[in-house]
Amino acid sequence: MDRRSKIILGIFGLVLLGIIITEVVRPKPINWRASYTSTDKIPFGCYVLFNELQNLFPNNTVKSTTKSPYEVLTERPSGKKSNYIFINDGVDFDEEETNELLDYVSEGNDVFIASTYFGYYLSDTLNIGIDSNYGVAEDSMEVTLTNRKFKSKKFYYSRGVNMTRFNSVDTANTTALGYLRFGWADDQELDFGILADPERYKEIVQKPNFIKTKFGKGNFYLSTTPQAYTNYYLLGDNQAYAAHTLSYLKNGEVYWDNYEKSGRVVIDSPLRFVLNQASLKWAYYLTMVGLLIFVIFRAKREQRIIPVITPLENSSIEFARTVGSLYFQHKDYSNLIAKKLNYFLEYIRSNFYIDTTVINEKTARDLAAKSGKSLTETKELIDWISHLKNKTVHTEQDMITLNKKITSFKQ
């Protein structure tokens, strides 16, 4: 390698090394994905809230569950009061899960759901409706609570919110516990300190975003602002809002839902059952490692290379062509027909086990039944064979007709 080539390779290596180092030391971009799981420390995860729940419920157990609400509620011990918390950008309980939740609440337990969607069955049963504003540009909103202890405090949200609020509720069983308020200024600048100024604002919207719906002996606490419970806002100035809203829950055991989550890791592999069982998972891994070790140590060739032996050339076709050309040159059609009939009758005896000593109508019926061919076609072939056996002199056309009939029969 000449000097010029070495210089080019050296420059290429340095550039590649620089790219790798840049990628390693470059700060990772912030992940703004909505997760709401208890293990995610990204802005819209719920790591902070989950780890603070024990402080909010100091004398009670907080249980995180990755099972469906149906499984949790059917397996839980009865008679013990508890709370169930769901926080996600959308929850969609099926009919069985909804029925279990309704029975759970009617027994005197509480369910807290922070979501922008509550599913058809639950919304229909509780007679609630929601409305949302979706837009490309992020807007800001003001959130307040109706309780006189928290009424003076206002909370502001902008990033990741979509102004979801309740537009219809069951007034007989529902109490509004909090409102959100938002509006648009003429100069597109929001200032919640002057919301009452009609000259500045085109429209002011104030709707409930946090309600309590009584069902049986318990309550559903529903919030349309799940973003308020994420790391991004709890580590800011809005941690009090989450604490105030969760303070409505009764003093009891807490179930934290980690199943109805947008950020939940779902194993799509066909082996998901095996991978979800600890014993089966380790058996699978050990088997794979064992096979890999076996392949590595048995990969060496244990015998010399086997030489390639060219197989003998099949000359049967050439022989048949030679014999056929001899018969064709001598035009001995009677001899050809006799050999053709002998081969075909041997074919009948070998494949259908039919006696061909005497060729008659019984032979045709037996052959048709065993070969699956129609009786008419088979009888025509047998009659033609009998006709040729009785002739003493044969023509080329006799040979051609016999060959066509036999070929058609064998197809």
Stockholm file with secondary structure:
# STOCKHOLM 1.0

chainA/1-411         MDRRSKIILGIFGLVLLGIIITEVVRPKPINWRASYTSTDKIPFGCYVLFNELQNLFPNNTVKSTTKSPYEVLTERPSGKKSNYIFINDGVDFDEEETNELLDYVSEGNDVFIASTYFGYYLSDTLNIGIDSNYGVAEDSMEVTLTNRKFKSKKFYYSRGVNMTRFNSVDTANTTALGYLRFGWADDQELDFGILADPERYKEIVQKPNFIKTKFGKGNFYLSTTPQAYTNYYLLGDNQAYAAHTLSYLKNGEVYWDNYEKSGRVVIDSPLRFVLNQASLKWAYYLTMVGLLIFVIFRAKREQRIIPVITPLENSSIEFARTVGSLYFQHKDYSNLIAKKLNYFLEYIRSNFYIDTTVINEKTARDLAAKSGKSLTETKELIDWISHLKNKTVHTEQDMITLNKKITSFKQ
#=GR chainA/1-411 SS CCHHHHHHHHHHHHHHHHHHHHHHHSCCCCCCCCCCCTTCCSTTSCHHHHHHHHHHSTTSCEEEECSCHHHHHHHSCTTCCEEEEEESSCCCCCHHHHHHHHHHHHTTCEEEEECSCCCHHHHHHHTCEEECCCCSSCCCEEEEECSTTTTTCEEEECTTCCCCEEEECCTTTEEEEEEEEEEEETTSCCCGGGTTCTTTEEEEEEEEEEEEEEETTEEEEEESCGGGGSHHHHTTTCHHHHHHHHTTSCSSEEEEECSSCTTCCCCCSTTHHHHHSHHHHHHHHHHHHHHHHHHHHTCSCCSCCCCCCCCCCCCHHHHHHHHHHHHHHHTCHHHHHHHHHHHHHHHHHHHHCCCCSSCSHHHHHHHHHHHCCCHHHHHHHHHHHHHHHHCSSCCHHHHHHHHHHHHHHHC
#=GC SS_cons         CCHHHHHHHHHHHHHHHHHHHHHHHSCCCCCCCCCCCTTCCSTTSCHHHHHHHHHHSTTSCEEEECSCHHHHHHHSCTTCCEEEEEESSCCCCCHHHHHHHHHHHHTTCEEEEECSCCCHHHHHHHTCEEECCCCSSCCCEEEEECSTTTTTCEEEECTTCCCCEEEECCTTTEEEEEEEEEEEETTSCCCGGGTTCTTTEEEEEEEEEEEEEEETTEEEEEESCGGGGSHHHHTTTCHHHHHHHHTTSCSSEEEEECSSCTTCCCCCSTTHHHHHSHHHHHHHHHHHHHHHHHHHHTCSCCSCCCCCCCCCCCCHHHHHHHHHHHHHHHTCHHHHHHHHHHHHHHHHHHHHCCCCSSCSHHHHHHHHHHHCCCHHHHHHHHHHHHHHHHCSSCCHHHHHHHHHHHHHHHC
//
